[in-house]
Structure formats: structure tokens, C-alpha cells
Amino acid sequence: MVYFEQTLQELRNIHLNRDPMFLISAGVILYFAGTLMVYLLEDSMYAQKQFQQVWIMYSIQFILLIIFNCFLTYALYQARQSKTENNLPGQII
């Protein structure tokens, strides 16, 4: 959340899909916002023997984990791309 606030205050002209910090922050918020309810409702669902709903909640969590990993992978790729673009020709990385 601090990153989003800082970005709004500075009003930098950046492409958010190319900013690794934005991608990581968005992935973390998306993952934890989605899985918070899974962990909060897990015990009550088991107590009520609603095993099908628990299975669905964990399936959603696994999908969110895959999306989070995709965000991280793309962020690392963009970080590497921006690093190679900033180097001068002939400079060793």
C-alpha cells in the first residue's frame, strides 16, 4: 500500500505494466486479499462439515497463487529488460 501511495504522490509518468514494483505490489495485494477469506472461513466450514465448499475455496486459493507467481515472473522479466535497456553499449552486465 505504501508503494501505491508513493506513486500517487509523486505522479511519475510510468507505464505500470513495465514497472516491476507495481507488478509485485499488485500481485501481493491480489493474492492476500483473496486468500484471507479462505483462512478465516476454513475452521467454520470444517465444523459445519461443508467439505465441498472448503475444496472450492482452496481451488480459488491455488488459482490466486498461480496468478501471483505469474505476476512475480513478469516483474522479474521486466526488471531484467529495464536493466539491459539502461546499460550502455559495450558495458558488461
C-alpha positions as CSV (number, residue, x, y, z in Angstrom):
1,M,0.0,0.0,0.0
2,V,2.9,2.3,0.7
3,Y,4.1,1.9,-2.9
4,F,0.7,2.8,-4.3
5,E,0.5,5.9,-2.1
6,Q,4.1,7.0,-3.0
7,T,3.3,6.5,-6.8
8,L,0.2,8.7,-6.5
9,Q,2.0,11.4,-4.6
10,E,5.0,11.6,-7.0
11,L,2.8,11.4,-10.1
12,R,5.6,9.9,-12.1
13,N,4.9,9.2,-15.8
14,I,5.5,5.5,-15.9
15,H,4.0,2.5,-17.7
16,L,2.5,0.4,-14.9
17,N,2.7,-2.8,-16.9
18,R,6.5,-2.2,-17.1
19,D,7.1,-1.2,-13.5
20,P,8.3,-4.3,-11.5
21,M,7.4,-2.8,-8.2
22,F,3.8,-2.2,-9.3
23,L,3.5,-5.7,-10.6
24,I,4.8,-7.2,-7.4
25,S,2.7,-5.0,-5.2
26,A,-0.5,-5.7,-7.2
27,G,0.3,-9.5,-7.1
28,V,0.7,-9.4,-3.3
29,I,-2.5,-7.5,-2.7
30,L,-4.5,-9.7,-5.0
31,Y,-3.2,-12.9,-3.5
32,F,-3.6,-11.9,0.1
33,A,-7.0,-10.3,-0.4
34,G,-8.3,-13.4,-2.0
35,T,-6.8,-15.9,0.5
36,L,-7.7,-14.0,3.6
37,M,-11.3,-15.3,3.5
38,V,-10.1,-18.8,2.8
39,Y,-8.2,-18.9,6.1
40,L,-10.8,-17.1,8.1
41,L,-13.7,-19.4,7.0
42,E,-11.7,-22.6,7.0
43,D,-12.4,-23.7,10.6
44,S,-16.1,-22.8,10.5
45,M,-16.6,-24.7,7.2
46,Y,-14.9,-27.8,8.6
47,A,-17.1,-27.6,11.8
48,Q,-20.2,-27.5,9.6
49,K,-18.9,-30.4,7.5
50,Q,-19.1,-28.3,4.3
51,F,-16.2,-30.1,2.7
52,Q,-17.2,-29.2,-0.9
53,Q,-17.1,-25.5,-0.1
54,V,-13.7,-25.9,1.5
55,W,-12.5,-27.7,-1.7
56,I,-13.8,-24.8,-3.8
57,M,-12.1,-22.2,-1.5
58,Y,-8.8,-24.0,-1.7
59,S,-9.2,-24.2,-5.5
60,I,-9.6,-20.5,-5.7
61,Q,-6.6,-20.1,-3.5
62,F,-4.5,-22.2,-5.8
63,I,-5.6,-20.2,-8.8
64,L,-4.7,-17.0,-7.0
65,L,-1.3,-18.5,-6.2
66,I,-0.7,-19.2,-9.9
67,I,-1.7,-15.7,-10.8
68,F,0.6,-14.3,-8.1
69,N,3.5,-16.4,-9.4
70,C,2.8,-15.1,-12.9
71,F,2.9,-11.5,-11.6
72,L,6.3,-12.2,-10.0
73,T,7.7,-13.9,-13.1
74,Y,6.6,-11.0,-15.3
75,A,8.0,-8.5,-12.8
76,L,11.4,-10.2,-12.8
77,Y,11.3,-10.3,-16.6
78,Q,10.5,-6.5,-16.8
79,A,13.3,-5.7,-14.2
80,R,15.8,-7.6,-16.4
81,Q,14.6,-5.8,-19.5
82,S,14.9,-2.4,-17.9
83,K,18.3,-3.2,-16.6
84,T,19.6,-4.2,-20.1
85,E,18.0,-1.1,-21.7
86,N,19.8,1.2,-19.2
87,N,23.2,-0.3,-19.9
88,L,25.5,1.5,-22.4
89,P,26.7,-0.5,-25.5
90,G,29.8,-2.4,-24.7
91,Q,29.1,-2.3,-20.9
92,I,29.2,-5.7,-19.1
93,I,26.0,-6.6,-17.2
